Amino acid sequence: MSTNKNIPYLDLNDFTSNDPKKKDNFVKNIGVAYEKIGFVAIENHGLSDELTKSLYEEVYNFFKLPLDVKLKYEKAELNGQRGYISFGRETAKGSTKSDLKEFWHFGQELASNDSLFNEYEPNVLCEELPHFNKTGRKAFKILEKTGLNILRALALHLKLPETYFDQKVKGGNSILRAIHYPPIKTAPKGAVRAAAHGDINLITILMGASAKGLEIQTRSGDWIAVTALPKQVIVNIGDMMSRLTNNKLHSSIHQVTNPPKEEWGTSRFSIPFFMHPRSEMSLNCLDSCINQQNPKQYEDITAGQFLDERIKELGLKK
């Protein structure tokens, strides 16, 4: 296991190979990393340089559209889960200041006979950019496959069957979020690009951002900077996984800080994939993660109930 400055990095090919020793080492190393810090960098994640470049170009082109055009795609009835979410709408849990960002959500697409078909908000299509949704969907499917392999490794680390998560996340309410942090024009007065928070979902896969700013808080309370290097994605544990494992796997608090004043005039772009399970999945703490030294820390809840609570806390749903 090598390190990417402040976090370890692993090669996903080691897990998917036919070499039992490499696979076992991957499982061991990712488990240790997620118990200690909650973040790792992953190589050979499935996204090509070409697709990554194309998606960032499409995202850049969307956010440079006039505001009145972007607002056509912000629909209150979608609860901030699909389409455009305008600047200042999202506030991190526990924060009094809105984040300095606008974003777009590409969501899951289900077959009409899926039991959750009518539960999910429908995706929104951008008419001005014919390749925008198509490119986003392609990246979504690749990152969903990458996430499944990470979850299989975590299942083995937790002494569960390797496919424990497979049916729980198939068709889950995952989201690919394209984020634009616009140039800062006036003193932020305490607001930051993304206030300190933990992610809602099971795991998050972050494509390399266009600028620095991501910081994570270690279990000891220290803040460290993290940047995805070329050919890598950053993968972190979310609050759902932390609940399920009774905090054995650590959902690290993280934030996106404002740049130095001399760089206020620059934008920052970022594209995370939030991997969610199906709403009926139980997040009740696994029995194997409860013991005398680590008593049960969370009340019983389903993934759907937990997501609904958090969307309200973020100010995206009333």
Backbone bond lengths (Angstrom), bond angles and torsions (degrees), N, CA, C in turn:
res aa  C-N    CA-C-N  psi(-1)  N-CA   C-N-CA  omega(-1)  CA-C   N-CA-C  phi
1 M - - - 1.473 - - 1.519 108.63 -
2 S 1.329 117.13 117.22 1.456 121.95 177.92 1.521 109.67 -93.71
3 T 1.336 115.67 172.29 1.457 118.40 -179.69 1.520 111.77 -118.80
4 N 1.308 116.01 145.31 1.448 124.16 175.08 1.522 105.51 -107.80
5 K 1.335 115.85 84.10 1.458 122.53 -175.79 1.524 109.93 57.34
6 N 1.323 117.71 -88.39 1.458 120.52 -172.44 1.519 114.97 -104.38
7 I 1.334 117.51 -8.00 1.460 119.51 -179.91 1.531 109.45 -132.57
8 P 1.334 117.40 154.32 1.466 119.42 178.26 1.525 111.66 -73.43
9 Y 1.334 115.73 155.10 1.464 118.03 172.06 1.519 109.99 -126.52
10 L 1.318 114.53 147.18 1.459 122.71 -176.06 1.520 109.97 -130.61
11 D 1.304 115.96 158.61 1.459 122.98 178.67 1.534 107.99 -104.18
12 L 1.331 116.97 115.16 1.460 120.68 -177.17 1.526 111.46 -63.83
13 N 1.320 117.14 -24.34 1.467 120.07 176.87 1.529 111.79 -60.83
14 D 1.335 116.88 -27.43 1.465 119.56 177.61 1.526 110.85 -63.66
15 F 1.342 115.72 -36.05 1.463 119.18 -179.51 1.525 111.68 -76.09
16 T 1.313 117.06 -39.08 1.463 120.58 -174.89 1.531 112.51 -87.24
17 S 1.329 117.73 -3.70 1.458 120.72 179.82 1.536 110.80 -73.34
18 N 1.306 115.62 173.57 1.461 120.87 176.47 1.529 111.85 -94.41
19 D 1.333 115.81 14.00 1.457 121.01 -179.18 1.533 109.07 -95.31
20 P 1.340 118.33 105.99 1.472 120.73 -176.59 1.525 113.10 -57.61
21 K 1.330 117.74 -36.21 1.458 120.71 -178.81 1.531 110.91 -66.11
22 K 1.338 116.63 -45.30 1.468 120.50 178.18 1.519 110.76 -62.45
23 K 1.325 116.26 -41.31 1.461 120.63 -179.63 1.531 110.36 -64.59
24 D 1.310 117.19 -46.01 1.469 121.25 179.47 1.527 111.13 -61.53
25 N 1.333 116.89 -40.56 1.466 120.32 179.01 1.524 111.25 -65.46
26 F 1.333 115.87 -38.93 1.469 119.52 177.98 1.524 109.85 -61.27
27 V 1.336 116.67 -47.60 1.462 121.43 -179.52 1.530 110.69 -59.60
28 K 1.310 116.22 -45.77 1.467 120.59 -179.83 1.525 111.08 -62.50
29 N 1.326 116.72 -46.89 1.465 120.57 -174.85 1.522 112.94 -70.03
30 I 1.335 116.82 -39.02 1.458 117.69 179.34 1.530 110.31 -70.65
31 G 1.326 116.74 -34.41 1.462 119.57 177.09 1.512 112.40 -63.65
32 V 1.336 116.16 -45.77 1.468 120.57 178.32 1.524 110.62 -61.35
33 A 1.330 116.63 -43.93 1.464 120.99 -178.84 1.521 111.67 -62.28
34 Y 1.333 116.72 -42.09 1.458 119.45 -178.03 1.525 112.25 -75.80
35 E 1.298 117.87 -23.88 1.465 119.52 174.42 1.527 110.87 -75.70
36 K 1.332 117.08 -33.03 1.454 120.44 -175.34 1.521 113.87 -89.91
37 I 1.351 117.22 -42.87 1.458 119.03 -171.48 1.524 114.43 -130.04
38 G 1.338 118.01 -26.12 1.468 120.16 175.91 1.508 115.72 87.46
39 F 1.345 118.23 -1.81 1.466 122.68 -179.14 1.522 109.77 -132.81
40 V 1.340 117.07 141.42 1.457 122.18 169.09 1.528 108.43 -141.65
41 A 1.332 116.16 158.55 1.463 121.99 170.44 1.525 107.60 -101.49
42 I 1.337 115.98 140.61 1.464 121.38 -175.95 1.531 110.29 -124.12
43 E 1.327 115.48 131.30 1.455 121.86 173.40 1.529 109.52 -102.75
44 N 1.326 115.94 160.27 1.470 122.44 -178.67 1.528 111.02 56.63
45 H 1.320 113.92 53.98 1.463 122.98 -174.89 1.523 113.37 -92.25
46 G 1.326 117.49 -5.22 1.459 119.95 175.31 1.512 115.48 105.05
47 L 1.330 118.48 -22.68 1.460 120.86 178.67 1.520 110.03 -80.37
48 S 1.321 117.11 128.97 1.460 120.13 176.28 1.525 110.05 -82.05
49 D 1.333 116.29 158.64 1.468 120.59 175.80 1.522 110.09 -59.88
50 E 1.334 115.61 -37.76 1.467 120.72 -177.95 1.527 111.04 -63.78
51 L 1.348 116.58 -45.87 1.464 119.45 -179.33 1.529 110.67 -67.40
52 T 1.322 117.14 -41.20 1.459 120.47 178.64 1.517 110.49 -59.50
53 K 1.330 116.75 -46.24 1.465 121.14 178.92 1.528 110.97 -62.29
54 S 1.323 116.68 -44.07 1.470 120.47 -179.23 1.523 111.49 -62.83
55 L 1.335 116.89 -42.55 1.459 119.78 -179.49 1.525 110.95 -64.72
56 Y 1.318 117.42 -44.12 1.464 119.24 178.84 1.523 111.78 -64.07
57 E 1.319 117.22 -34.46 1.467 119.76 176.21 1.525 110.98 -65.48
58 E 1.325 116.67 -43.44 1.464 120.42 178.49 1.534 110.63 -63.55
59 V 1.319 116.46 -42.01 1.468 121.44 -179.80 1.526 110.31 -64.49
60 Y 1.329 116.21 -44.21 1.470 120.10 177.74 1.527 110.12 -59.42
61 N 1.329 116.56 -44.84 1.466 120.50 -178.92 1.521 111.88 -64.54
62 F 1.349 117.00 -35.20 1.461 117.99 177.90 1.521 111.05 -66.19
63 F 1.315 117.72 -48.85 1.456 119.13 -173.32 1.528 113.48 -71.70
64 K 1.326 117.61 -16.17 1.465 118.61 175.75 1.536 111.98 -87.46
65 L 1.348 117.43 -2.11 1.462 120.20 173.71 1.529 109.64 -63.09
66 P 1.325 118.41 152.66 1.472 120.58 176.72 1.527 111.01 -57.56
67 L 1.316 116.70 148.51 1.456 121.19 -176.77 1.523 111.90 -57.71
68 D 1.341 117.49 -40.56 1.461 118.45 -178.20 1.523 111.83 -63.71
69 V 1.332 117.51 -28.50 1.460 121.23 176.91 1.530 109.43 -73.19
70 K 1.327 116.82 -45.74 1.473 120.16 179.73 1.521 110.86 -61.65
71 L 1.306 116.82 -37.41 1.471 120.23 -177.73 1.525 112.62 -65.92
72 K 1.330 117.40 -19.74 1.468 119.64 174.39 1.524 110.94 -59.43
73 Y 1.329 115.67 -26.35 1.457 121.15 -173.69 1.529 113.10 -102.34
74 E 1.335 115.92 10.89 1.464 119.92 174.41 1.528 107.73 -102.31
75 K 1.312 115.89 112.05 1.460 120.81 -173.34 1.528 108.79 -121.71
76 A 1.323 115.77 114.80 1.465 121.58 -174.12 1.530 112.01 -57.09
77 E 1.315 117.17 -34.06 1.470 120.32 -176.12 1.531 112.54 -69.70
78 L 1.341 117.10 -11.02 1.466 120.31 179.93 1.530 112.04 -92.39
79 N 1.337 117.10 2.61 1.478 122.32 172.40 1.525 113.83 54.78
80 G 1.319 116.42 31.59 1.455 120.09 178.50 1.508 114.16 69.74
81 Q 1.342 117.29 15.96 1.460 120.56 -176.66 1.520 113.69 -99.62
82 R 1.319 117.87 -11.45 1.459 121.72 178.44 1.527 108.60 -145.06
83 G 1.342 115.04 151.93 1.453 119.46 176.37 1.515 113.51 74.04
84 Y 1.329 115.30 -151.02 1.461 122.83 -172.52 1.524 111.90 -88.51
85 I 1.335 115.40 138.76 1.467 122.19 173.91 1.523 106.25 -125.75
86 S 1.307 116.87 115.46 1.464 121.72 -169.08 1.521 113.36 -73.92
87 F 1.314 114.46 166.52 1.461 123.58 -176.73 1.528 111.17 -55.74
88 G 1.334 115.75 130.33 1.461 120.57 174.04 1.510 115.76 85.14
89 R 1.334 118.44 2.20 1.465 118.97 -177.59 1.518 113.58 -78.77
90 E 1.336 116.85 -30.16 1.462 118.97 -175.90 1.524 110.89 -98.29
91 T 1.322 114.87 133.56 1.464 122.35 176.37 1.523 108.16 -123.36
92 A 1.322 117.06 126.94 1.465 120.60 -179.32 1.524 110.33 -61.28
93 K 1.340 115.80 148.21 1.458 121.58 177.91 1.526 109.96 -53.76
94 G 1.328 115.88 124.99 1.454 120.77 177.97 1.513 114.95 87.36
95 S 1.338 117.53 -6.30 1.463 120.95 -179.86 1.522 110.44 -94.55
96 T 1.322 116.14 152.19 1.473 120.96 177.15 1.524 111.26 -104.01
97 K 1.329 117.28 -4.26 1.461 121.80 -178.42 1.531 109.46 -114.91
98 S 1.320 116.30 135.99 1.462 120.36 177.26 1.527 110.23 -70.47
99 D 1.336 115.93 146.35 1.459 120.17 176.36 1.527 110.92 -66.56
100 L 1.327 115.73 150.44 1.465 121.78 -178.43 1.526 109.48 -90.93
101 K 1.338 115.66 68.39 1.467 119.19 -175.51 1.522 110.71 -155.39
102 E 1.323 114.88 160.57 1.459 124.53 167.67 1.520 105.74 -129.32
103 F 1.339 116.89 154.57 1.464 116.51 -177.19 1.527 111.60 -155.65
104 W 1.326 114.01 171.01 1.470 123.30 179.40 1.515 108.01 -129.57
105 H 1.332 116.15 141.27 1.458 121.29 178.01 1.524 111.68 -114.61
106 F 1.336 115.64 120.85 1.458 122.25 165.61 1.532 105.75 -94.32
107 G 1.322 117.82 126.37 1.457 120.50 -176.42 1.512 113.92 -111.20
108 Q 1.323 114.31 178.51 1.461 122.41 179.04 1.525 110.26 -65.17
109 E 1.329 115.80 147.60 1.465 121.61 174.63 1.520 107.99 -121.62
110 L 1.316 116.47 122.41 1.460 121.93 -175.86 1.517 111.47 -111.97
111 A 1.314 115.77 154.71 1.459 120.78 171.59 1.528 108.66 -67.59
112 S 1.313 116.83 149.78 1.472 121.05 -175.09 1.524 112.74 -63.52
113 N 1.328 117.21 -19.77 1.470 119.07 -179.94 1.529 112.43 -92.38
114 D 1.335 117.58 3.32 1.468 120.49 176.98 1.525 109.08 -73.24
115 S 1.311 116.91 139.89 1.473 121.20 -176.82 1.532 112.68 -62.88
116 L 1.333 117.31 -19.40 1.469 120.38 -178.84 1.526 112.49 -101.07
117 F 1.328 117.05 6.93 1.472 120.37 -174.94 1.524 112.15 -54.52
118 N 1.330 116.95 -43.65 1.466 120.32 -177.41 1.532 113.36 -86.25
119 E 1.335 116.49 -4.98 1.465 119.51 -179.74 1.523 111.77 -84.59
120 Y 1.328 116.78 -32.20 1.463 120.69 -176.99 1.523 111.55 -84.52
121 E 1.327 115.91 144.43 1.455 120.14 172.83 1.535 108.85 -67.78
122 P 1.331 118.34 143.94 1.467 120.55 -179.63 1.525 111.40 -73.64
123 N 1.318 116.20 150.55 1.456 120.04 175.66 1.520 110.65 -68.52
124 V 1.314 115.39 155.17 1.461 122.84 -179.44 1.521 107.99 -109.13
125 L 1.333 117.67 135.14 1.455 122.52 -178.45 1.521 110.47 -102.75
126 C 1.324 116.22 129.76 1.460 121.68 178.13 1.524 109.31 -87.29
127 E 1.317 116.42 113.11 1.464 121.41 -174.76 1.526 112.65 -70.82
128 E 1.326 116.66 -31.21 1.464 120.63 -174.36 1.528 113.34 -74.02
129 L 1.324 117.32 -22.84 1.463 121.34 -175.76 1.532 109.04 -124.27
130 P 1.325 118.37 96.09 1.468 121.67 -172.74 1.525 114.67 -63.30
131 H 1.344 118.61 -21.57 1.469 120.71 -178.33 1.532 112.89 -102.44
132 F 1.323 116.46 -3.34 1.470 121.21 -174.61 1.527 111.49 -60.77
133 N 1.316 118.04 -57.35 1.459 121.67 -177.81 1.524 112.06 -67.80
134 K 1.328 116.54 -37.62 1.455 120.55 -179.63 1.530 110.94 -63.58
135 T 1.323 116.59 -42.26 1.464 120.78 -179.65 1.525 110.49 -69.43
136 G 1.332 115.96 -40.60 1.459 119.98 177.31 1.514 111.80 -62.46
137 R 1.311 117.05 -41.08 1.467 121.31 -179.47 1.531 110.78 -65.10
138 K 1.324 116.47 -39.13 1.468 120.36 -179.82 1.530 110.35 -63.33
139 A 1.332 116.70 -45.09 1.469 120.55 178.23 1.525 110.63 -65.26
140 F 1.326 116.97 -39.21 1.468 122.35 179.12 1.528 110.20 -55.10
141 K 1.325 116.97 -49.23 1.465 121.07 -175.86 1.530 112.04 -66.08
142 I 1.329 116.87 -37.55 1.471 119.85 178.64 1.519 110.22 -67.73
143 L 1.330 117.50 -44.91 1.464 120.71 -178.50 1.526 111.20 -68.55
144 E 1.336 117.11 -30.21 1.459 120.58 175.71 1.535 110.24 -63.90
145 K 1.332 116.52 -40.07 1.463 121.07 177.75 1.529 110.34 -67.60
146 T 1.322 116.12 -41.94 1.471 120.58 177.37 1.525 110.07 -60.03
147 G 1.334 115.84 -45.69 1.456 120.60 -179.93 1.517 112.35 -61.33
148 L 1.328 117.19 -37.41 1.461 120.41 179.59 1.530 110.46 -63.35
149 N 1.332 117.17 -39.95 1.461 119.67 178.10 1.531 111.42 -65.69
150 I 1.324 117.07 -38.68 1.463 119.91 176.49 1.527 109.92 -62.87
151 L 1.326 117.09 -43.28 1.463 120.87 179.64 1.531 111.40 -65.00
152 R 1.325 117.08 -34.97 1.470 119.05 176.90 1.532 110.76 -64.77
153 A 1.323 116.08 -39.05 1.468 119.46 176.98 1.528 110.58 -64.94
154 L 1.334 116.46 -40.66 1.462 119.78 179.86 1.525 111.33 -67.82
155 A 1.324 116.71 -35.29 1.470 119.79 176.90 1.528 109.88 -59.82
156 L 1.313 116.64 -44.43 1.464 120.17 179.19 1.526 110.76 -65.13
157 H 1.320 117.08 -39.86 1.466 120.25 177.90 1.527 110.96 -61.31
158 L 1.333 116.33 -35.08 1.466 121.43 -179.03 1.530 112.19 -86.01
159 K 1.345 116.85 7.45 1.473 122.67 179.39 1.526 111.75 64.52
160 L 1.318 115.75 32.27 1.457 122.73 175.17 1.529 108.63 -103.85
161 P 1.333 118.54 164.09 1.466 119.30 172.98 1.532 109.97 -57.59
162 E 1.318 116.88 144.37 1.469 120.40 -176.26 1.521 112.13 -56.04
163 T 1.310 117.99 -35.28 1.472 121.23 -176.86 1.534 112.46 -93.59
164 Y 1.316 117.91 18.51 1.469 122.17 -177.21 1.530 112.38 -51.90
165 F 1.330 117.29 -41.23 1.466 120.58 -175.50 1.525 113.78 -88.71
166 D 1.335 117.89 -12.09 1.473 120.43 -169.51 1.525 113.41 -51.80
167 Q 1.322 117.48 -58.37 1.458 120.35 -176.90 1.535 112.43 -75.74
168 K 1.315 116.30 -18.13 1.470 120.03 178.78 1.523 111.67 -75.52
169 V 1.353 116.94 -26.21 1.466 119.78 -178.75 1.529 112.90 -108.49
170 K 1.328 117.58 -11.98 1.463 119.39 178.59 1.531 109.15 -63.26
171 G 1.336 116.38 117.41 1.456 119.97 -175.86 1.515 112.85 76.56
172 G 1.339 117.40 14.92 1.465 120.59 178.63 1.521 111.77 -66.07
173 N 1.326 115.86 162.70 1.469 121.08 -173.36 1.531 111.90 -81.31
174 S 1.327 116.20 53.12 1.460 122.06 -178.74 1.528 110.91 -73.53
175 I 1.331 114.56 156.81 1.459 120.90 -176.51 1.523 110.05 -137.86
176 L 1.331 116.11 134.56 1.457 122.16 168.77 1.526 106.66 -101.32
177 R 1.314 116.07 117.14 1.468 121.40 -174.30 1.529 110.04 -108.78
178 A 1.316 116.28 121.62 1.462 121.68 173.43 1.534 107.42 -98.87
179 I 1.333 116.30 120.23 1.468 121.12 -173.39 1.522 111.02 -114.56
180 H 1.332 114.70 137.20 1.465 121.74 171.44 1.521 108.49 -119.82
181 Y 1.335 115.80 121.10 1.458 121.46 171.66 1.527 105.99 -100.18
182 P 1.333 118.30 103.28 1.468 120.56 -173.85 1.522 112.33 -67.48
183 P 1.337 116.52 165.49 1.458 119.79 173.89 1.534 110.39 -55.71
184 I 1.310 116.28 145.16 1.471 121.47 179.10 1.521 107.95 -89.99
185 K 1.333 116.49 119.63 1.465 120.76 -173.47 1.524 113.20 -98.52
186 T 1.339 116.92 -28.58 1.463 120.97 178.64 1.527 109.06 -134.95
187 A 1.307 117.40 163.12 1.460 121.54 -179.46 1.528 110.15 -52.92
188 P 1.328 119.00 126.46 1.469 122.10 -173.24 1.534 115.18 -67.34
189 K 1.319 118.10 -16.42 1.476 122.29 178.15 1.533 111.88 54.61
190 G 1.312 115.09 49.92 1.462 119.70 175.41 1.509 115.03 93.86
191 A 1.326 117.78 -14.41 1.465 120.67 178.64 1.529 109.84 -81.45
192 V 1.332 115.96 149.88 1.467 121.27 176.27 1.520 108.83 -129.56
193 R 1.311 115.29 168.94 1.461 119.44 -176.98 1.527 111.92 -60.37
194 A 1.309 117.87 -39.08 1.473 121.65 171.76 1.520 107.36 -150.77
195 A 1.331 115.89 112.75 1.463 120.88 -177.51 1.525 110.94 -66.25
196 A 1.313 116.21 159.47 1.460 122.30 -178.39 1.523 110.76 -54.25
197 H 1.330 116.55 130.08 1.467 121.12 -175.81 1.521 110.09 -161.00
198 G 1.316 115.29 163.77 1.458 122.05 167.94 1.518 107.91 -109.13
199 D 1.320 118.00 145.71 1.460 120.52 178.95 1.523 110.06 -72.40
200 I 1.317 116.61 152.39 1.464 122.03 -175.48 1.530 111.82 -75.13
201 N 1.307 117.74 -38.53 1.453 126.16 -160.21 1.529 114.16 -81.98
202 L 1.339 116.00 -167.02 1.468 121.22 178.01 1.522 111.17 -75.20
203 I 1.334 116.34 -57.24 1.459 121.68 175.09 1.522 108.84 -141.24
204 T 1.326 115.72 156.02 1.460 122.51 176.37 1.515 108.86 -121.20
205 I 1.344 116.11 135.46 1.460 121.58 176.28 1.527 107.18 -114.13
206 L 1.319 116.42 117.04 1.465 121.58 -174.62 1.519 110.68 -107.50
207 M 1.335 115.47 117.57 1.457 119.96 172.00 1.524 108.43 -70.79
208 G 1.330 116.82 151.96 1.461 120.78 -178.17 1.520 112.65 -53.12
209 A 1.324 117.43 129.65 1.459 122.23 -179.78 1.525 110.66 -79.66
210 S 1.329 116.43 163.98 1.466 120.88 -177.48 1.522 112.30 -81.00
211 A 1.329 117.73 -9.40 1.466 120.90 -179.31 1.514 109.27 -156.07
212 K 1.332 116.07 163.47 1.459 121.63 178.63 1.530 110.15 -69.04
213 G 1.327 116.02 172.11 1.461 120.04 175.75 1.514 114.10 143.66
214 L 1.361 117.76 -25.86 1.461 120.58 -178.32 1.526 110.05 -71.90
215 E 1.325 115.69 129.02 1.454 122.63 174.74 1.520 108.87 -130.83
216 I 1.340 117.19 143.71 1.458 120.94 176.81 1.522 109.37 -121.86
217 Q 1.314 114.77 151.39 1.470 120.94 -179.79 1.528 108.71 -101.38
218 T 1.308 116.45 125.43 1.458 121.01 178.67 1.519 110.21 -75.23
219 R 1.317 116.61 168.65 1.466 120.72 178.51 1.525 111.11 -60.92
220 S 1.336 117.16 -25.30 1.468 120.13 178.85 1.519 112.65 -83.24
221 G 1.359 116.70 -4.99 1.459 120.41 176.14 1.512 114.88 99.07
222 D 1.336 118.31 -3.07 1.465 121.19 179.78 1.530 110.23 -79.73
223 W 1.352 115.99 147.30 1.461 121.67 176.29 1.523 108.97 -99.10
224 I 1.350 116.79 131.65 1.457 121.35 178.08 1.524 109.13 -130.74
225 A 1.337 115.63 145.15 1.462 121.00 -179.42 1.523 109.97 -82.96
226 V 1.336 115.62 144.48 1.466 121.69 179.62 1.528 108.90 -133.52
227 T 1.315 116.29 133.04 1.461 121.60 176.82 1.521 108.81 -136.50
228 A 1.321 116.59 130.22 1.469 119.83 176.02 1.520 108.75 -73.53
229 L 1.322 116.31 128.96 1.453 120.97 176.92 1.529 109.50 -82.43
230 P 1.332 118.03 164.93 1.472 119.65 176.14 1.529 110.43 -53.25
231 K 1.315 116.49 141.94 1.470 124.68 179.13 1.533 112.97 76.11
232 Q 1.328 118.55 7.67 1.462 121.14 -178.49 1.522 111.26 -122.07
233 V 1.331 114.54 155.82 1.462 121.99 164.10 1.526 106.72 -122.69
234 I 1.324 116.16 156.42 1.455 122.07 175.81 1.528 107.66 -100.13
235 V 1.326 117.17 132.20 1.471 120.93 -179.64 1.529 108.57 -124.55
236 N 1.323 115.88 124.12 1.470 119.53 -179.35 1.526 112.17 -126.97
237 I 1.311 114.11 159.34 1.465 122.55 178.44 1.525 109.10 -79.15
238 G 1.340 116.06 139.62 1.456 121.57 176.04 1.519 111.58 -104.08
239 D 1.325 115.42 174.46 1.465 120.73 -174.74 1.526 112.86 -64.64
240 M 1.338 117.87 -31.47 1.465 119.18 178.46 1.522 111.17 -62.69
241 M 1.337 116.59 -42.65 1.452 120.46 178.75 1.525 110.77 -68.63
242 S 1.315 116.58 -36.49 1.462 120.10 177.81 1.526 110.63 -63.16
243 R 1.335 116.69 -42.56 1.466 120.52 177.50 1.529 110.87 -63.07
244 L 1.336 115.70 -47.51 1.456 120.70 -176.86 1.529 111.11 -58.34
245 T 1.338 116.56 -38.05 1.467 121.12 -176.06 1.528 112.23 -98.94
246 N 1.336 116.27 15.06 1.468 120.70 177.97 1.534 111.18 54.04
247 N 1.341 113.93 38.26 1.471 123.74 178.55 1.528 113.20 68.61
248 K 1.321 117.00 17.53 1.474 119.66 171.47 1.522 108.75 -65.22
249 L 1.336 116.54 -45.83 1.457 121.92 172.19 1.519 106.93 -93.94
250 H 1.325 116.03 130.55 1.461 121.82 -164.25 1.523 112.61 -96.71
251 S 1.339 116.05 121.77 1.462 121.93 172.38 1.527 108.24 -87.47
252 S 1.326 115.94 100.40 1.469 120.49 -175.20 1.525 111.43 -75.86
253 I 1.318 115.31 135.91 1.461 120.75 170.58 1.531 107.51 -67.67
254 H 1.330 116.35 137.20 1.464 120.31 178.60 1.514 110.14 -144.87
255 Q 1.316 116.12 165.40 1.460 121.81 -176.44 1.527 109.65 -151.72
256 V 1.339 115.15 164.05 1.459 120.55 171.68 1.524 106.26 -117.52
257 T 1.314 116.08 112.53 1.458 120.93 -175.59 1.525 111.02 -80.90
258 N 1.311 115.74 161.98 1.457 120.72 174.65 1.531 109.71 -75.56
259 P 1.333 117.18 148.31 1.469 119.73 179.41 1.530 110.33 -73.84
260 P 1.334 116.86 168.04 1.465 119.25 173.12 1.527 110.26 -56.62
261 K 1.317 116.93 152.92 1.463 121.10 -174.09 1.525 112.54 -54.67
262 E 1.327 116.29 -34.87 1.470 118.96 -178.84 1.529 112.05 -68.58
263 E 1.348 117.13 -12.03 1.460 121.09 178.57 1.529 112.60 -110.35
264 W 1.321 117.55 11.30 1.468 120.70 -179.85 1.527 112.38 -58.26
265 G 1.315 117.57 -27.68 1.463 120.63 -175.95 1.511 114.47 -79.23
266 T 1.339 117.95 5.59 1.459 120.92 -178.67 1.530 111.71 -107.22
267 S 1.309 116.01 148.38 1.464 121.88 174.76 1.524 109.79 -86.42
268 R 1.328 115.16 161.66 1.460 121.52 170.73 1.518 107.77 -131.05
269 F 1.339 117.08 135.38 1.459 122.50 178.30 1.524 109.21 -119.12
270 S 1.313 116.47 144.65 1.457 121.71 -178.33 1.523 108.57 -151.76
271 I 1.351 116.88 145.22 1.466 120.23 -178.92 1.528 109.87 -134.31
272 P 1.344 118.05 95.70 1.461 121.07 173.94 1.532 112.11 -94.81
273 F 1.325 115.36 148.93 1.459 122.21 173.10 1.520 107.62 -110.13
274 F 1.331 116.33 117.18 1.455 121.82 -179.18 1.523 108.90 -96.21
275 M 1.326 117.07 111.06 1.461 120.60 -176.70 1.524 110.38 -90.00
276 H 1.320 114.69 114.77 1.460 122.54 -178.57 1.529 110.38 -110.04
277 P 1.312 117.43 151.82 1.469 120.83 171.82 1.525 110.12 -84.82
278 R 1.295 116.07 178.55 1.454 121.35 170.55 1.531 108.10 -68.33
279 S 1.303 116.43 152.10 1.466 120.64 -171.88 1.523 113.60 -63.39
280 E 1.335 117.08 -25.92 1.465 118.94 -177.31 1.531 112.71 -80.92
281 M 1.330 118.28 -6.88 1.467 119.46 -178.02 1.528 110.77 -61.45
282 S 1.308 116.33 133.70 1.459 121.57 175.88 1.527 109.84 -77.41
283 L 1.321 115.87 132.45 1.458 121.33 173.34 1.524 111.00 -103.45
284 N 1.329 116.83 14.67 1.466 120.07 177.28 1.528 109.34 -57.60
285 C 1.294 117.11 137.34 1.466 121.47 -177.26 1.529 111.07 -55.01
286 L 1.313 115.53 131.90 1.469 120.26 177.63 1.527 109.81 -61.98
287 D 1.330 116.48 135.76 1.466 120.69 179.39 1.526 111.61 -55.66
288 S 1.341 115.59 -35.88 1.463 119.86 -177.08 1.529 113.20 -69.46
289 C 1.341 116.12 -13.16 1.468 120.27 -179.44 1.530 111.92 -103.00
290 I 1.335 116.57 6.44 1.469 121.37 179.16 1.530 108.07 -112.05
291 N 1.315 116.28 128.17 1.458 120.70 176.34 1.527 109.44 -154.68
292 Q 1.317 116.37 -176.60 1.461 120.47 -175.99 1.523 111.59 -63.53
293 Q 1.332 116.28 -36.39 1.464 120.41 179.88 1.529 111.79 -77.59
294 N 1.332 116.91 -24.10 1.459 121.55 -178.69 1.528 109.20 -134.47
295 P 1.342 117.30 75.03 1.463 120.49 -179.47 1.527 111.42 -64.40
296 K 1.312 116.08 161.94 1.464 121.48 -177.24 1.524 110.59 -56.74
297 Q 1.351 116.16 126.78 1.462 121.65 -174.53 1.529 114.18 -105.19
298 Y 1.335 117.51 -11.40 1.465 120.01 -172.37 1.522 111.79 -131.59
299 E 1.330 115.47 148.20 1.456 121.83 174.73 1.526 109.42 -75.00
300 D 1.341 116.04 155.22 1.457 121.06 177.96 1.532 110.21 -66.02
301 I 1.336 115.92 141.09 1.458 120.51 -178.99 1.524 108.63 -165.00
302 T 1.336 117.09 156.19 1.466 120.18 173.47 1.524 108.86 -95.84
303 A 1.318 115.69 164.34 1.460 120.62 178.84 1.528 111.22 -61.77
304 G 1.330 116.84 -40.05 1.461 120.38 179.60 1.516 112.29 -63.67
305 Q 1.324 116.97 -42.65 1.464 120.81 178.65 1.523 111.15 -64.60
306 F 1.327 116.02 -42.06 1.460 120.31 -179.26 1.524 110.94 -65.76
307 L 1.326 117.08 -43.21 1.469 120.90 178.84 1.518 110.84 -61.10
308 D 1.325 117.12 -43.66 1.458 120.88 -179.58 1.530 111.34 -61.04
309 E 1.327 116.26 -42.20 1.463 120.68 177.79 1.522 111.18 -59.64
310 R 1.326 115.84 -46.00 1.462 120.05 -174.42 1.531 111.93 -71.92
311 I 1.337 117.91 -35.71 1.465 119.66 177.79 1.533 110.10 -61.28
312 K 1.325 116.53 -38.74 1.459 120.83 176.92 1.526 110.89 -66.04
313 E 1.335 116.22 -40.57 1.471 120.28 -179.70 1.518 111.28 -65.38
314 L 1.336 117.31 -28.92 1.469 121.57 -179.88 1.532 111.64 -80.89
315 G 1.313 116.92 -7.37 1.453 120.89 179.77 1.510 114.21 83.28
316 L 1.342 117.91 12.27 1.454 121.73 -178.55 1.521 113.25 -91.46
317 K 1.337 116.66 -13.10 1.455 121.49 -179.54 1.518 109.24 -143.47
318 K 1.312 116.17 137.89 1.469 120.49 -179.31 1.520 110.86 -95.28
